[in-house]
């Protein structure tokens, strides 16, 4: 049986879903193996992903891009099934979500600090924009970056005073 064209159906094949989410079919199969999505299949075995599968996978991918481990994503996706009542599942999932939110807030603070450090480094290194000298201590002994490199860890990485 041939499937109708994509614009005439409410589901996607694996390659179409991969393209839609900018990932590989292998990534989709990994999330499938973890139990996060469960596509329907044709009699020939072709995977068919509904809109709910795409939304669920997209949410998991976004968590992963934020640094959440696959194990944590799997616990979130599958955890409620471990409890006999909605009240128990709700309490457990709420605890997990609170912990995840705390991790995300720590990551946000870390990223904000990195953003400030990068801005400082850009400002320091921008002072050399019109410098005709080679960027080293020998050819530019009065380098403004070298004098203020301690203001930014990123600037130190780029313009380490111990390097030539």
C-alpha positions, 0 to 999 in steps of 0.5 A, a space after each residue: 500500500 502506498 501512502 498518500 502525499 504528505 499534504 494529504 495525511 495527518 502523520 509523518 514518516 521518519 524522514 519527514 519528521 526528522 526534516 521537520 525537527 532538524 534532526 536525524 532519523 537515528 535520533 528519532 529512533 533513540 527517543 523511540 527506544 527510550 519510550 518517549 514516542 511510539 509511532 504507528 506502523 504500516 503493515 510494511 513496517 513504515 513508522 507513522 508519527 502523529 502530531 502528538 508524537 512530533 510535539 512530544 519529541 520536540 519538547 524532549 529535544 528542547 530539554 536536551 538542548 538545555 542540557 537536561 540528560 536523556 535519563 532525566 527526560 525519560 523519567 519526566 516522560 515515563 515517570 507518571 506511569 510508575 504510580 498507582 494514583 494521580 495524586 502520587 504521580 502528581 506529587 512525584 512529577 511536581 518534585 521532578 519539575 521543581 528540581 528541573 526548574 532549579 537546574 535551569 535557573 542555575 544554567 541561566 545564571 551561568 549563561 548570563 555570567 558568560 554573556 557578560 564575560 564575552 561582552 567584556 572580552 569583545 570590548 577589550 579586544 575591540 581596542 586592537 581593531 585599528 592596531 597595525 602591530 602583530 598581536 604579541 608582546 614583542 611587537 606591541 609592548 603597550 597592548 591595551 588588552 594585555 594590560 586589562 586581560 584580567 577583567 575577562 576569563 574569555 579575554 585571558 583565553 584569547 589573549 593570555 599574557 603568558 603566551 607570546 
